[in-house]
Amino acid sequence: MQLEILQRKENPLLKRVEVTFKATHKAEPTPTRDALRAFLAKELKATKDIVVVDYQASTFGRYETVGAAKVYKSKEEALAVERKHILVRNKLIEPEIKEKEAPKPERPAPIPRAEKAEKPAAPTKAEAPKTEAKPEAKPEKGAPKEEKKPASKDEKKPAEKKEEKKEEKKAEKKPEGKKKEAK
């Protein structure tokens, strides 16, 4: 792998050197962040623990990786200035483990299979009364419809009108002696 420094900028306020680089890696996979830190430390004559790689990006179909890095005067300065997730990526600090994850192993004991089989049976019993309730509601709705009869053809529903027209056509096709009245 060959490392080429494209730009180097001193930043005395934050006590660091900011670098943009291009790494050429023919017939090799994309270098890891750790490998880039080691090469940058070697190139810039610094130790690996004060080099922080901000980002690295490879282009599809090319053997080049471009990125940006920062070289601090000391590790304490890097820890004071850099964001935590960048420090974790560069393995300068350990990731924080949330305390909420610790109680998860305290789960209740698993339920035996015999008890699991009984639980689904209970909802089927609850479903049976629901099916009984539905037929009772239908006659109540149907009864008022039977009592109301439309006074004229204009007030009838479109489905009823279609049925009447079909019956009239059938009646017209039959000989006059066998005509039946439409309902």
C-alpha positions in Angstrom: 0.0 0.0 0.0 1.2 3.5 -0.9 0.2 6.5 1.1 0.2 10.0 -0.4 -0.5 13.1 1.7 -2.6 15.5 -0.4 -2.9 18.4 2.1 -1.3 19.2 5.4 -2.5 22.0 7.7 -1.2 23.0 11.1 -3.9 23.9 13.7 -2.1 25.4 16.7 -5.3 26.3 18.5 -6.3 22.7 18.9 -2.7 21.5 18.9 -3.0 19.2 16.0 -2.0 18.7 12.3 -4.9 18.1 9.9 -4.1 15.9 6.9 -6.0 14.7 3.8 -4.6 11.5 2.2 -4.9 9.1 -0.7 -3.9 5.5 -0.2 -3.4 3.3 -3.3 -3.8 -0.4 -2.6 -3.5 -2.5 -5.8 -4.4 -6.2 -5.5 -5.3 -5.7 -1.8 -8.6 -5.1 -0.1 -9.6 -1.7 1.2 -7.3 -0.9 4.2 -8.8 -0.9 7.7 -8.9 2.2 9.8 -6.3 0.6 12.0 -3.9 0.0 9.1 -4.4 3.5 7.9 -3.6 4.9 11.3 -0.4 2.8 11.4 0.7 4.1 7.9 -0.1 7.7 8.7 1.8 7.5 12.0 4.8 6.1 10.2 4.6 8.8 7.4 4.1 11.7 9.9 6.7 10.4 12.4 4.2 10.1 15.2 2.8 7.3 17.4 -0.3 5.4 16.4 -2.3 6.4 19.6 -2.3 10.1 18.7 -3.5 9.6 15.1 -7.3 9.9 14.5 -8.8 9.0 11.1 -11.9 11.1 10.6 -13.2 9.3 7.5 -12.1 7.1 4.7 -13.9 6.3 1.4 -13.1 4.0 -1.4 -14.5 4.4 -4.9 -16.0 1.4 -6.7 -13.7 0.0 -9.3 -10.6 1.8 -8.2 -7.8 0.9 -5.9 -7.8 4.1 -4.0 -9.0 5.2 -0.7 -9.2 8.9 0.2 -9.8 10.3 3.7 -8.9 12.8 6.4 -7.0 12.4 9.6 -5.7 14.4 12.6 -2.5 14.0 14.4 -2.5 15.5 17.9 0.4 16.5 20.2 -0.7 14.0 22.9 -3.4 11.4 23.5 -5.0 13.6 26.2 -5.5 16.4 23.7 -7.2 14.0 21.3 -9.5 12.7 24.1 -10.4 16.3 25.1 -11.2 17.5 21.5 -12.5 14.6 19.5 -16.1 13.3 19.6 -16.7 10.0 21.4 -17.9 8.0 18.4 -14.8 8.9 16.5 -12.6 7.9 19.4 -14.4 4.6 19.6 -14.0 3.9 15.9 -10.2 4.6 16.2 -10.1 2.4 19.3 -8.7 5.1 21.5 -11.5 4.5 24.1 -13.8 1.6 24.8 -17.5 1.9 23.9 -19.8 2.7 26.8 -22.2 -0.2 27.6 -25.6 1.0 28.7 -26.7 -0.1 32.2 -30.2 -0.9 30.9 -28.9 -3.9 29.0 -27.7 -5.6 32.2 -31.2 -6.5 33.6 -32.2 -8.4 30.4 -30.9 -11.8 31.5 -33.3 -11.7 34.5 -36.2 -12.9 32.4 -38.8 -15.3 33.9 -38.4 -19.0 33.3 -39.7 -20.3 30.0 -43.2 -21.7 30.0 -43.5 -25.4 29.5 -45.0 -26.5 26.2 -48.0 -28.1 27.8 -49.1 -24.7 29.3 -48.5 -23.0 25.9 -50.9 -25.3 24.2 -53.7 -24.5 26.8 -53.4 -20.7 26.2 -54.5 -20.7 22.6 -57.5 -22.8 23.5 -58.8 -20.0 25.7 -59.2 -17.4 22.9 -61.3 -19.9 20.8 -63.7 -20.1 23.7 -64.0 -16.3 23.7 -64.6 -16.3 19.9 -67.6 -18.6 20.2 -69.9 -16.1 21.9 -69.0 -13.4 19.4 -70.3 -15.6 16.5 -73.5 -16.2 18.4 -74.0 -12.5 18.9 -73.8 -11.7 15.2 -76.9 -13.7 14.0 -79.0 -12.0 16.6 -78.2 -8.6 15.2 -79.0 -9.5 11.6 -82.8 -10.3 12.1 -83.2 -6.9 13.8 -81.8 -5.1 10.9 -83.6 -7.2 8.3 -87.1 -6.9 10.0 -87.5 -3.1 9.3 -86.5 -3.6 5.6 -89.3 -6.2 5.2 -91.9 -3.9 6.6 -90.9 -1.0 4.4 -92.0 -1.5 0.8 -91.3 1.1 -1.8 -94.3 2.9 -3.1 -93.1 3.3 -6.7 -90.4 2.1 -9.0 -88.4 5.4 -8.5 -87.8 4.6 -4.8 -86.6 1.1 -5.4 -82.9 0.2 -5.1 -80.8 -0.1 -8.3 -80.4 -3.9 -7.8 -84.2 -4.4 -7.5 -84.7 -2.3 -10.7 -82.3 -4.6 -12.6 -84.1 -7.7 -11.5 -87.4 -6.3 -12.6 -86.1 -5.4 -16.0 -84.7 -8.9 -16.5 -88.0 -10.5 -15.5 -89.9 -8.2 -18.0 -87.6 -9.2 -20.8 -88.1 -12.9 -20.0 -91.8 -12.3 -20.0 -91.7 -10.6 -23.4 -89.7 -13.4 -25.0 -92.2 -16.1 -24.0 -95.4 -16.5 -26.0 -98.4 -14.5 -24.8 -100.4 -17.4 -23.5 -97.6 -18.4 -21.1 -96.7 -14.9 -19.7 -96.3 -14.6 -16.0 -96.7 -11.5 -14.1 -93.5 -9.9 -12.7 -93.1 -9.9 -9.0 
